[in-house]
Amino acid sequence: MHNFKELKIWQKAKVLVKDIYVLSEVLPNAEKFSFTSQLQRAAISIPSNIAEGSGRGTNKEFCRFLDIAISSSYELESLLLIGIDLNYFTDEKVSTLLETLHELQKMMIGFQAKLKSDV
């Protein structure tokens, strides 16, 4: 078992959630229960699954939750790109978030590979 609060991937994902919530404040009220909600849920899913997986008994189980966190990160990336297409966000506002997200994706995939090699 791992202490999720000490994992760099969880720490980085938690900061990303805050950044996504700040970004979502500019979305129209009409999107409150659709796009905004989906964007926030995808972001929250990342650190939540890292935390849940860290409490599992085996690395194999943790890897399964990391798969979900990684998938949620790709969903979040897709939503950010769609937000640009819908003119909700500018490229400039999202570019830093996408860089952070790509770094987090690489970190999660690397950590997952390490866990798999320890099995």
Secondary structure as the mmCIF struct_conf table of DSSP 4:
data_model
#
loop_
_struct_conf.conf_type_id
_struct_conf.id
_struct_conf.beg_label_comp_id
_struct_conf.beg_label_asym_id
_struct_conf.beg_label_seq_id
_struct_conf.end_label_comp_id
_struct_conf.end_label_asym_id
_struct_conf.end_label_seq_id
HELX_RH_3T_P HELX_RH_3T_P1 PHE A 4 GLU A 6
HELX_RH_AL_P HELX_RH_AL_P1 LYS A 8 SER A 24
TURN_TY1_P TURN_TY1_P1 GLU A 25 VAL A 26
BEND BEND1 LEU A 27 LEU A 27
HELX_RH_3T_P HELX_RH_3T_P2 ASN A 29 GLU A 31
TURN_TY1_P TURN_TY1_P2 LYS A 32 SER A 34
HELX_RH_AL_P HELX_RH_AL_P2 PHE A 35 SER A 54
TURN_TY1_P TURN_TY1_P3 GLY A 55 GLY A 55
BEND BEND2 ARG A 56 THR A 58
HELX_RH_AL_P HELX_RH_AL_P3 ASN A 59 ASP A 85
TURN_TY1_P TURN_TY1_P4 LEU A 86 ASN A 87
BEND BEND3 TYR A 88 PHE A 89
HELX_RH_AL_P HELX_RH_AL_P4 ASP A 91 SER A 117
TURN_TY1_P TURN_TY1_P5 ASP A 118 ASP A 118
#
